[in-house]
Amino acid sequence: MARAILALLLLLTAWQARAITIYTEDWPPITFQHNGVPDGMAVEVVREIQARMHDNSAIDVVPWARGYKELLTTPGVMLFTVGRNDTREKQMTLLGPIAISQTVLLARKGEAAGLLALGNGIYHRPVGAYRGSIFADAAIAAGFIEVDLAPTPQITAQKLLVGRYDMWSEGGFVVASVLKDIHQPADAVEVVRVLETLELYLAFSRGTSPAEVKRWQTAFTAVKKDGSFKRIYNKWLPRDTAPMDVKLIGLPPTAAH
């Protein structure tokens, strides 16, 4: 009996050591909640990876700002999906890509041509994006002077449509879903231009166990290799090509001290 209890305790200790806290955001169709349950393309992929690892860690859907803060400050956190850029590669470990998006600059329907006709004057027109997002960073990097930050993509879209600013910076494949959430048609906006092509990743915080990151890498590779990833990706994004490579980049994983 004593040996059985000891074995159970060792198993539980090993399980706790490798468990991580998983966050995502409300960003349909990639990640969202349906009747209080996490859903979306990336959620389905993450669950498939977890199944390969026999990992039942919960996925918590939280505001982006909260999840991103936890990622930057707390060891043992995984947040998805996170856009890759030079700054983030110095702050976190990135595994993916899980999706590839275009960052698009949008205007109200019928106004794109007029904005483009401004030439360099377009950079003085106000742009909206959601707080802490890589889409805000992309607008700033492109040279836009006035970038208004809102707490969610839905509020950002609403502000655009009521005239609070002239353009909206967002990931291209979520625009229709965001507009649907606020009861607006998909053609309420139009593309002014593409700002960048963006790879999206699973991001692990500084101090996450290297062994845990390796487990995720191995399982993600298997999910891509056997066709499960492509099947899930095409189910949610039938017009897009699934990225089939697996990269581990950014901050080398190191255990917390």
BAFI-3210 file (N, C-alpha, C; in Angstrom, 3 decimals, decimal comma, padded with zeros to 6 digits):
// residues 257
n [1|2|3|4|5|6|7|8|9|10|11|12|13|14|15|16|17|18|19|20|21|22|23|24|25|26|27|28|29|30|31|32|33|34|35|36|37|38|39|40|41|42|43|44|45|46|47|48|49|50|51|52|53|54|55|56|57|58|59|60|61|62|63|64|65|66|67|68|69|70|71|72|73|74|75|76|77|78|79|80|81|82|83|84|85|86|87|88|89|90|91|92|93|94|95|96|97|98|99|100|101|102|103|104|105|106|107|108|109|110|111|112|113|114|115|116|117|118|119|120|121|122|123|124|125|126|127|128|129|130|131|132|133|134|135|136|137|138|139|140|141|142|143|144|145|146|147|148|149|150|151|152|153|154|155|156|157|158|159|160|161|162|163|164|165|166|167|168|169|170|171|172|173|174|175|176|177|178|179|180|181|182|183|184|185|186|187|188|189|190|191|192|193|194|195|196|197|198|199|200|201|202|203|204|205|206|207|208|209|210|211|212|213|214|215|216|217|218|219|220|221|222|223|224|225|226|227|228|229|230|231|232|233|234|235|236|237|238|239|240|241|242|243|244|245|246|247|248|249|250|251|252|253|254|255|256|257]
n.u [000,825|001,920|003,858|002,271|000,912|003,090|003,946|001,734|001,826|004,256|003,577|001,554|003,065|004,830|002,979|001,947|004,267|004,618|002,355|000,741|-000,482|-003,025|-003,960|-006,270|-007,875|-010,847|-011,319|-012,678|-012,713|-010,716|-010,094|-012,425|-015,382|-018,063|-021,169|-019,992|-017,874|-014,546|-013,650|-012,980|-010,607|-007,822|-008,109|-009,153|-006,964|-005,050|-006,268|-006,105|-003,340|-002,961|-004,317|-002,578|-000,576|-001,751|-002,781|-004,759|-005,077|-006,885|-008,328|-008,397|-010,443|-009,716|-009,572|-007,457|-005,397|-005,034|-004,237|-001,883|-000,315|000,052|001,533|003,917|004,853|004,649|005,937|005,456|003,210|001,101|000,092|-002,199|-003,533|-000,353|001,150|004,130|007,007|010,016|010,453|008,896|010,158|012,318|011,225|009,715|009,034|008,323|006,147|005,272|004,305|000,821|-001,086|-001,399|-001,735|-003,008|-002,303|-004,570|-005,559|-008,452|-011,338|-014,419|-017,116|-016,778|-014,979|-012,268|-010,827|-010,789|-009,218|-006,769|-006,164|-005,174|-002,468|000,618|-000,669|-002,461|-001,335|-001,778|-004,344|-006,735|-006,368|-007,688|-007,170|-006,974|-006,104|-002,771|-002,329|-000,732|-001,553|-002,028|000,631|001,578|000,298|001,450|004,138|003,954|003,775|001,622|000,296|-001,632|-002,954|-005,607|-006,523|-008,518|-010,412|-011,250|-011,532|-014,147|-015,182|-013,405|-014,124|-016,750|-016,258|-014,960|-017,073|-018,906|-017,578|-015,464|-012,814|-010,868|-009,788|-009,141|-007,069|-006,397|-006,447|-006,822|-008,451|-010,324|-012,099|-014,751|-016,083|-015,864|-017,375|-019,848|-020,353|-021,047|-023,336|-023,202|-022,930|-020,641|-019,657|-019,547|-017,205|-014,118|-011,035|-008,213|-005,449|-002,924|-001,011|000,934|002,142|001,503|002,781|001,308|001,525|001,893|002,636|005,061|005,790|008,610|010,681|009,171|009,148|011,726|011,400|008,637|007,958|009,223|007,671|005,266|006,193|006,926|004,450|002,942|004,309|003,699|000,933|000,812|002,184|000,626|-001,622|-003,765|-003,717|-003,936|-006,478|-008,118|-007,492|-008,376|-011,067|-011,953|-010,844|-011,272|-010,403|-007,775|-004,253|-002,839|-000,187|002,537|004,995|007,031|008,247|010,457|011,099|012,582|012,913|015,102|013,842|013,861|013,993|012,156|013,678]
n.v [-001,213|001,247|001,608|001,935|004,323|006,059|005,895|007,020|009,623|010,489|010,436|012,385|014,603|014,821|015,345|017,857|019,340|019,610|020,778|023,552|026,942|027,906|030,352|032,068|034,304|036,223|036,005|035,482|033,717|032,251|031,972|031,734|031,943|029,659|029,390|029,544|027,800|027,240|027,673|027,373|027,660|027,598|026,782|024,223|022,990|023,204|021,607|019,150|018,802|018,657|016,254|014,394|014,512|013,660|015,599|017,572|020,243|023,206|025,545|028,928|031,594|034,873|038,507|040,065|041,812|040,978|038,249|038,601|040,097|038,203|036,338|037,740|038,084|035,853|032,675|029,489|029,840|029,626|031,308|031,804|032,980|034,292|036,940|036,975|038,949|041,006|042,088|040,446|038,010|038,257|038,118|035,841|032,313|030,916|028,791|027,257|027,975|028,453|029,596|031,777|035,111|038,073|041,403|043,866|047,092|048,802|050,562|052,449|051,334|052,303|054,361|053,906|054,550|057,346|057,824|056,686|058,445|060,589|060,370|060,770|062,072|060,384|059,231|060,923|060,614|059,314|056,073|052,977|050,310|047,252|047,307|046,573|044,845|043,244|044,383|047,040|047,751|047,313|049,321|051,605|051,130|051,347|054,021|055,601|058,280|058,862|056,572|055,002|053,219|050,491|048,338|045,829|043,939|044,165|046,550|048,289|048,046|049,043|051,709|052,607|052,457|054,323|056,614|057,499|057,197|056,903|054,598|051,071|048,748|045,361|041,709|039,942|037,568|037,570|039,617|039,515|037,930|039,509|041,740|040,481|039,877|042,365|042,843|043,723|043,911|041,965|043,467|046,039|047,299|048,022|047,015|049,037|048,799|046,187|045,721|043,968|040,560|038,044|035,736|033,492|032,240|029,726|030,870|030,706|031,522|033,233|031,212|028,932|025,395|023,748|021,066|020,837|022,581|021,204|018,869|019,915|020,798|018,380|017,050|018,845|018,732|016,094|016,304|017,959|016,389|014,065|014,935|015,941|018,609|020,078|019,268|020,389|023,100|023,656|023,194|025,393|027,569|027,583|028,810|029,382|028,533|025,971|026,356|024,230|023,776|023,458|025,466|026,404|029,191|032,311|033,264|031,097|028,277|028,189|026,885|028,186|029,837]
n.w [000,000|000,844|-001,104|-003,350|-002,770|-002,688|-005,345|-006,595|-005,580|-006,660|-009,360|-009,446|-008,688|-010,845|-012,851|-012,012|-012,243|-014,957|-015,864|-017,397|-017,514|-019,630|-021,892|-024,014|-026,365|-027,243|-030,414|-033,007|-036,199|-035,025|-032,280|-029,639|-027,529|-027,237|-026,075|-023,556|-023,787|-024,865|-028,296|-031,840|-034,597|-033,775|-031,136|-031,467|-032,670|-030,599|-028,656|-029,942|-029,947|-027,172|-026,665|-027,751|-025,901|-023,645|-021,957|-019,921|-019,347|-018,667|-021,003|-020,877|-021,760|-022,042|-021,658|-024,083|-023,129|-020,471|-020,733|-022,192|-020,449|-018,389|-019,816|-020,194|-017,616|-015,913|-015,161|-016,839|-018,494|-021,324|-024,193|-026,807|-029,969|-030,952|-032,567|-034,471|-033,948|-033,926|-031,356|-029,654|-030,015|-028,378|-025,911|-025,351|-025,916|-029,017|-030,751|-033,704|-037,109|-036,217|-037,699|-040,554|-041,125|-042,746|-042,013|-042,243|-043,425|-042,936|-044,182|-043,916|-045,994|-049,355|-048,942|-049,230|-051,610|-051,581|-049,327|-050,106|-052,136|-050,818|-050,639|-049,007|-047,034|-045,876|-043,673|-041,615|-040,890|-038,545|-037,015|-035,851|-033,479|-031,544|-028,081|-027,144|-029,202|-032,033|-034,311|-033,826|-033,426|-036,015|-037,492|-036,370|-036,996|-039,749|-040,090|-039,325|-037,533|-035,590|-033,590|-032,306|-029,407|-028,518|-026,257|-027,335|-030,455|-031,427|-030,329|-031,504|-034,227|-034,100|-033,394|-035,688|-037,570|-036,633|-037,070|-035,439|-036,062|-039,100|-040,200|-039,685|-038,192|-038,520|-038,227|-041,193|-041,585|-039,535|-039,723|-040,858|-038,941|-036,641|-037,411|-037,692|-035,032|-034,046|-035,342|-038,013|-041,596|-043,647|-045,735|-044,821|-044,506|-046,261|-047,805|-047,444|-047,694|-047,547|-044,702|-043,649|-043,800|-041,479|-039,205|-036,893|-033,577|-030,925|-027,762|-025,237|-021,890|-020,397|-018,389|-018,480|-018,327|-020,105|-020,847|-020,928|-023,026|-025,077|-025,170|-026,185|-028,665|-029,898|-029,983|-031,529|-033,931|-034,666|-035,036|-037,242|-039,101|-039,514|-040,842|-039,394|-038,548|-040,986|-041,783|-039,756|-040,044|-042,677|-042,351|-040,853|-042,187|-045,153|-047,507|-047,218|-047,147|-045,301|-042,988|-042,938|-041,759|-038,762|-036,282|-033,687|-032,059|-030,979|-027,541|-025,893|-024,179|-020,632|-017,364|-014,552|-011,755]
ca.u [000,000|002,797|004,486|001,242|000,692|004,279|003,916|000,696|002,338|005,266|002,859|000,899|004,108|005,298|001,904|001,905|005,473|004,575|001,123|000,886|-001,708|-003,253|-004,883|-006,516|-008,733|-012,036|-010,872|-013,242|-012,983|-009,490|-010,317|-013,601|-016,208|-019,404|-021,913|-019,070|-016,842|-013,583|-013,855|-012,258|-009,583|-006,622|-008,515|-009,262|-005,599|-004,421|-006,844|-005,533|-001,987|-003,103|-004,718|-001,386|000,260|-002,594|-002,794|-006,127|-005,066|-007,999|-008,058|-009,175|-010,624|-009,600|-009,216|-006,087|-004,446|-004,743|-003,453|-000,557|000,417|000,455|002,593|005,157|005,267|004,463|006,430|004,487|002,011|001,061|-000,956|-002,322|-002,406|000,494|001,869|005,590|007,806|011,355|010,371|008,362|011,149|013,240|010,462|008,950|009,325|007,234|006,019|004,273|003,082|-000,485|-001,867|-000,771|-002,764|-002,609|-002,765|-005,175|-006,058|-009,817|-012,100|-015,855|-017,417|-016,812|-014,061|-010,866|-010,220|-010,547|-008,083|-005,555|-005,894|-004,482|-001,026|001,225|-001,608|-003,221|-000,701|-002,268|-005,726|-006,763|-006,506|-008,026|-006,766|-007,240|-004,978|-001,796|-002,289|000,309|-002,156|-001,699|002,064|001,771|-000,116|002,475|005,343|003,703|003,936|000,418|000,635|-002,681|-003,506|-006,507|-006,553|-009,771|-010,166|-011,556|-011,748|-015,535|-015,309|-012,638|-014,952|-017,865|-015,752|-014,751|-018,334|-019,597|-016,798|-014,488|-011,585|-011,084|-009,297|-009,082|-006,012|-006,881|-006,109|-007,794|-009,443|-011,315|-012,915|-016,162|-016,632|-015,983|-018,530|-021,044|-020,572|-021,680|-024,541|-022,930|-022,602|-019,213|-019,253|-019,617|-015,866|-013,338|-009,592|-007,431|-004,232|-002,350|000,157|001,961|001,760|001,845|002,712|000,745|002,188|001,691|003,721|005,350|006,427|009,945|010,645|008,437|010,050|012,135|010,805|007,234|007,943|009,596|006,494|004,352|006,800|006,839|003,049|002,507|004,908|002,921|-000,377|000,999|002,676|-000,389|-002,729|-004,821|-003,678|-004,474|-007,931|-008,744|-007,286|-009,250|-012,446|-012,260|-010,338|-011,202|-009,772|-006,383|-003,327|-002,337|001,276|002,837|006,269|007,015|009,439|010,576|011,953|012,484|013,669|015,298|013,133|014,660|013,143|012,169|014,531]
ca.v [000,000|002,417|001,798|002,430|005,730|006,784|005,971|007,982|010,956|010,832|010,714|013,680|015,623|014,966|015,997|019,261|020,008|019,907|021,480|024,985|027,719|028,203|031,450|032,564|035,488|036,185|036,491|034,498|032,296|031,577|031,635|032,414|031,102|029,332|028,926|029,443|026,792|027,698|027,085|028,065|026,881|027,382|026,006|022,819|022,490|023,055|020,415|017,975|018,658|018,183|014,849|013,585|014,547|013,263|016,798|018,093|021,615|024,010|026,722|030,053|032,717|036,091|039,676|039,989|042,518|040,146|037,098|039,036|040,466|036,959|035,760|038,497|038,212|034,643|031,426|028,411|030,313|029,574|032,149|031,682|033,007|035,466|037,311|037,020|040,104|041,000|042,348|039,270|036,935|038,465|038,063|034,604|031,208|030,816|027,501|027,358|028,768|027,817|030,243|032,931|036,131|039,374|042,580|044,739|048,404|048,849|051,805|052,279|051,021|053,425|055,439|053,532|055,280|058,714|057,826|056,445|059,645|061,575|060,174|060,719|062,653|059,311|058,901|061,859|060,259|058,436|054,630|052,256|048,909|046,932|047,580|045,514|043,920|043,449|045,171|048,416|047,911|047,379|050,647|052,556|050,872|051,809|055,464|056,330|059,135|058,796|055,226|054,925|051,855|050,070|047,092|044,616|044,176|044,558|047,977|048,975|048,097|049,960|053,086|052,950|052,614|055,541|057,780|057,955|057,290|056,639|053,280|050,032|047,772|044,083|040,491|039,829|036,507|037,686|040,823|039,170|037,445|040,663|042,516|039,709|040,026|043,672|042,880|044,502|043,033|041,843|044,502|047,375|047,873|047,590|047,063|050,145|048,128|045,176|046,258|042,940|039,164|037,811|034,375|033,405|031,169|029,458|031,567|030,228|032,580|033,043|030,385|027,680|024,245|023,310|019,755|021,053|023,151|020,118|018,011|020,606|020,795|017,016|016,744|019,709|018,153|014,902|016,750|018,450|015,320|013,054|015,547|016,457|020,077|020,552|019,026|021,383|024,423|023,799|023,233|026,745|028,577|026,790|029,544|029,642|027,402|025,658|026,315|022,864|023,667|023,663|026,192|026,843|030,363|033,290|033,062|029,679|027,955|027,909|026,691|029,258|029,567]
ca.w [000,000|000,930|-002,409|-004,265|-002,435|-003,120|-006,803|-006,955|-005,251|-007,658|-010,604|-009,303|-008,677|-012,225|-013,610|-011,637|-012,708|-016,372|-016,207|-017,638|-017,600|-021,043|-022,150|-025,351|-026,369|-028,091|-031,724|-033,936|-035,907|-034,588|-030,875|-029,094|-026,662|-027,714|-024,893|-022,433|-024,041|-025,870|-029,613|-032,902|-035,293|-032,965|-029,959|-031,889|-032,861|-029,275|-028,018|-030,614|-029,405|-025,796|-026,681|-028,006|-024,697|-022,512|-021,122|-019,834|-018,837|-019,168|-021,838|-020,362|-022,677|-021,231|-022,467|-024,599|-022,273|-019,298|-021,151|-022,630|-019,233|-017,737|-020,640|-020,012|-016,215|-015,108|-015,755|-016,983|-019,192|-022,781|-024,768|-028,264|-030,883|-030,770|-033,784|-034,358|-034,360|-033,337|-029,919|-028,963|-030,060|-027,255|-024,663|-025,179|-026,825|-029,981|-031,418|-034,767|-036,987|-036,148|-038,757|-041,196|-041,355|-043,275|-041,278|-043,248|-043,040|-043,452|-044,102|-044,161|-047,390|-050,276|-048,566|-049,404|-052,720|-051,137|-048,400|-050,880|-052,934|-049,976|-050,692|-047,674|-046,073|-045,220|-042,394|-040,600|-040,586|-037,369|-037,193|-034,629|-033,315|-030,149|-027,187|-026,935|-030,348|-033,027|-035,380|-033,458|-033,705|-037,468|-037,950|-035,934|-037,788|-041,115|-040,116|-038,937|-036,394|-034,563|-033,485|-031,154|-028,877|-027,892|-025,515|-028,093|-031,884|-031,674|-030,027|-032,541|-035,431|-033,849|-033,447|-037,096|-038,295|-036,205|-037,470|-034,462|-036,826|-040,524|-040,606|-038,653|-038,446|-037,959|-038,952|-042,269|-041,572|-038,457|-039,913|-041,053|-037,670|-035,736|-037,865|-037,357|-033,588|-033,763|-036,184|-039,212|-042,726|-043,961|-046,690|-044,215|-044,605|-047,412|-047,561|-047,986|-048,147|-046,658|-044,012|-043,512|-043,613|-040,078|-038,684|-035,551|-032,840|-029,515|-027,071|-023,886|-021,112|-019,833|-017,188|-018,706|-018,371|-021,449|-021,128|-021,289|-024,375|-025,983|-025,315|-027,091|-029,994|-030,435|-030,280|-032,629|-035,136|-035,012|-035,520|-038,608|-039,958|-039,863|-041,575|-038,510|-038,568|-042,265|-041,766|-038,881|-040,651|-043,844|-041,859|-040,387|-043,132|-046,387|-048,604|-046,871|-047,190|-043,960|-042,869|-042,506|-041,061|-037,313|-035,855|-032,300|-032,213|-029,903|-026,314|-025,568|-022,932|-019,442|-016,190|-013,559|-010,585]
c.u [000,860|003,448|003,499|000,980|001,866|004,293|002,894|001,166|003,378|004,622|002,200|001,916|004,624|004,265|001,861|003,094|005,372|003,288|001,418|-000,492|-001,870|-004,315|-005,074|-007,492|-009,970|-011,685|-011,356|-012,849|-011,766|-009,630|-011,531|-014,296|-017,563|-020,153|-020,984|-017,945|-015,878|-013,761|-013,025|-011,161|-008,390|-006,936|-008,590|-007,878|-004,921|-004,973|-006,327|-004,106|-002,051|-003,462|-003,517|-000,505|-000,471|-002,623|-004,216|-006,172|-006,196|-007,494|-008,979|-009,226|-010,692|-009,378|-007,740|-005,082|-004,064|-003,863|-002,032|000,301|000,914|001,604|003,931|005,691|005,272|005,039|005,303|003,180|002,180|-000,141|-000,996|-003,562|-001,675|001,251|003,358|006,134|009,119|011,312|009,921|009,347|012,172|012,554|009,851|009,443|008,114|007,285|004,932|004,933|001,815|-001,423|-001,028|-001,876|-002,167|-003,150|-003,270|-005,619|-007,403|-010,425|-013,587|-016,085|-017,493|-015,803|-012,595|-010,181|-009,886|-009,364|-006,774|-005,166|-005,178|-002,965|-000,453|000,328|-002,410|-002,644|-001,106|-003,731|-005,753|-007,069|-006,867|-007,500|-007,015|-005,960|-004,073|-001,619|-001,133|-000,224|-001,999|-000,239|002,310|001,386|000,920|003,742|005,191|003,791|002,707|000,654|-000,360|-003,316|-004,288|-006,624|-007,860|-009,547|-010,415|-011,666|-013,163|-015,751|-014,547|-013,476|-016,117|-017,414|-015,478|-016,067|-019,124|-018,761|-015,798|-013,080|-011,846|-010,678|-009,159|-008,020|-006,359|-006,350|-007,199|-008,845|-010,410|-012,306|-014,400|-016,810|-016,825|-017,197|-019,843|-021,391|-021,282|-022,856|-024,384|-022,568|-021,107|-018,745|-019,417|-018,274|-015,204|-011,857|-008,981|-006,115|-003,816|-001,090|001,277|001,321|002,330|001,697|002,226|001,236|001,509|002,885|003,843|006,148|007,842|009,826|009,812|009,432|010,430|011,539|009,355|007,113|008,272|008,428|005,499|004,899|006,656|005,404|002,531|003,063|004,112|001,563|-000,278|001,366|001,581|-001,631|-003,826|-004,884|-004,314|-005,990|-008,647|-008,658|-008,253|-010,728|-012,852|-011,905|-010,168|-010,506|-008,283|-005,547|-002,731|-000,815|001,718|004,191|006,069|008,334|009,336|011,589|011,783|013,370|013,872|014,629|014,107|013,725|013,265|013,032|013,818]
c.v [001,264|002,704|002,375|003,918|006,574|006,951|006,996|009,408|011,408|011,178|012,072|014,812|015,877|015,680|017,504|020,015|020,398|020,643|022,955|025,635|028,193|029,295|031,637|033,731|035,254|036,841|035,533|034,786|031,534|031,098|032,420|031,472|030,885|028,685|028,647|028,446|027,320|026,944|027,874|027,203|026,575|026,584|024,525|022,206|022,253|021,833|019,126|017,726|018,105|016,700|013,944|013,492|014,014|014,381|017,361|019,488|022,416|025,144|027,835|031,165|033,999|037,285|039,621|040,637|041,692|038,956|037,475|039,455|039,223|036,301|036,440|038,444|036,914|033,413|030,404|028,823|030,085|030,394|031,915|032,446|034,343|035,728|037,448|038,376|040,095|041,191|041,111|038,106|037,064|038,262|036,709|033,541|030,978|029,480|027,606|027,319|027,921|028,417|031,353|033,889|037,319|040,454|043,574|046,051|048,586|050,234|051,478|052,094|052,305|054,521|055,137|054,372|056,710|058,814|057,606|057,667|060,724|061,454|060,060|061,326|061,593|058,999|059,836|061,599|059,251|056,975|054,015|050,831|048,551|046,890|046,365|044,582|044,253|044,278|046,670|048,700|048,079|048,744|051,707|052,393|051,359|053,325|056,267|057,034|058,990|057,400|055,141|053,466|051,589|048,715|045,806|044,941|044,667|046,050|048,800|049,125|049,062|051,414|053,527|053,294|053,841|056,793|058,298|058,037|056,765|055,246|052,364|049,017|046,464|042,911|040,155|038,760|036,557|038,824|040,497|038,720|038,586|041,498|041,790|039,851|041,327|043,929|043,825|043,555|043,040|042,934|045,917|048,082|047,375|047,794|048,294|049,601|047,071|045,757|045,236|041,558|038,711|036,332|034,413|032,130|030,871|030,084|031,068|031,299|032,202|032,215|029,122|026,542|023,881|021,959|019,901|021,618|022,071|019,166|018,617|020,586|019,422|016,675|017,575|019,175|016,939|015,277|017,281|017,311|014,359|013,633|016,136|017,983|020,626|020,372|020,084|022,771|024,654|023,810|024,665|027,820|027,931|027,497|029,770|028,371|027,180|025,658|024,992|022,708|023,877|024,302|026,498|027,976|031,283|032,932|031,574|029,344|027,610|027,803|027,874|028,854|030,002]
c.w [000,000|-000,414|-003,419|-004,040|-002,908|-004,635|-007,283|-006,705|-006,268|-008,997|-010,565|-009,329|-010,092|-013,077|-013,321|-012,196|-014,178|-016,780|-016,422|-017,654|-019,036|-021,180|-023,650|-025,230|-027,220|-029,425|-032,809|-035,386|-035,385|-033,149|-030,380|-028,118|-027,307|-026,559|-023,711|-022,610|-025,105|-027,185|-030,616|-033,485|-034,393|-031,700|-030,317|-032,108|-031,515|-028,557|-028,648|-030,118|-027,988|-025,747|-026,903|-026,767|-023,474|-021,464|-021,100|-019,216|-019,472|-020,049|-021,349|-021,400|-021,839|-022,154|-022,873|-023,649|-021,047|-019,661|-021,517|-021,428|-018,505|-018,505|-020,371|-018,590|-015,415|-015,808|-015,879|-017,621|-020,688|-023,248|-026,271|-028,724|-030,736|-032,065|-033,529|-034,777|-033,589|-031,825|-029,170|-028,983|-028,929|-025,907|-024,360|-026,151|-027,713|-030,707|-032,474|-036,141|-036,923|-037,191|-039,368|-041,596|-042,095|-042,348|-042,304|-042,618|-043,727|-043,284|-044,233|-045,657|-048,231|-049,995|-048,819|-050,487|-052,317|-050,192|-049,147|-051,715|-052,133|-050,068|-049,284|-046,603|-045,332|-043,839|-041,264|-040,240|-039,436|-037,723|-035,843|-034,654|-031,862|-029,334|-027,005|-028,115|-031,279|-034,198|-035,105|-033,765|-035,196|-038,025|-037,580|-036,770|-039,225|-041,234|-039,751|-037,601|-035,255|-034,573|-032,176|-030,713|-028,145|-027,210|-026,281|-029,585|-032,180|-031,413|-031,059|-033,807|-035,272|-033,952|-034,877|-037,764|-037,865|-036,435|-036,462|-035,062|-038,230|-040,975|-039,397|-039,058|-037,740|-038,785|-039,953|-042,091|-040,392|-038,682|-040,027|-039,738|-036,677|-036,120|-037,551|-035,879|-033,252|-034,709|-037,385|-040,345|-043,028|-044,906|-046,133|-044,271|-045,880|-047,124|-048,229|-048,526|-047,131|-046,030|-043,902|-043,536|-042,282|-039,721|-037,239|-034,869|-031,503|-028,800|-025,637|-023,147|-020,691|-018,542|-017,322|-018,903|-019,810|-021,826|-021,553|-022,703|-025,402|-026,216|-026,302|-028,520|-030,650|-030,841|-031,452|-033,955|-035,598|-035,600|-036,949|-039,566|-040,401|-040,546|-040,711|-038,544|-039,839|-042,303|-040,933|-039,516|-041,805|-043,468|-041,509|-041,407|-044,503|-047,551|-048,376|-046,943|-045,805|-043,942|-042,245|-041,817|-039,560|-036,917|-034,370|-032,306|-031,000|-028,728|-026,051|-024,235|-021,808|-018,249|-015,242|-012,375|-009,314]
res [m|a|r|a|i|l|a|l|l|l|l|l|t|a|w|q|a|r|a|i|t|i|y|t|e|d|w|p|p|i|t|f|q|h|n|g|v|p|d|g|m|a|v|e|v|v|r|e|i|q|a|r|m|h|d|n|s|a|i|d|v|v|p|w|a|r|g|y|k|e|l|l|t|t|p|g|v|m|l|f|t|v|g|r|n|d|t|r|e|k|q|m|t|l|l|g|p|i|a|i|s|q|t|v|l|l|a|r|k|g|e|a|a|g|l|l|a|l|g|n|g|i|y|h|r|p|v|g|a|y|r|g|s|i|f|a|d|a|a|i|a|a|g|f|i|e|v|d|l|a|p|t|p|q|i|t|a|q|k|l|l|v|g|r|y|d|m|w|s|e|g|g|f|v|v|a|s|v|l|k|d|i|h|q|p|a|d|a|v|e|v|v|r|v|l|e|t|l|e|l|y|l|a|f|s|r|g|t|s|p|a|e|v|k|r|w|q|t|a|f|t|a|v|k|k|d|g|s|f|k|r|i|y|n|k|w|l|p|r|d|t|a|p|m|d|v|k|l|i|g|l|p|p|t|a|a|h]
***
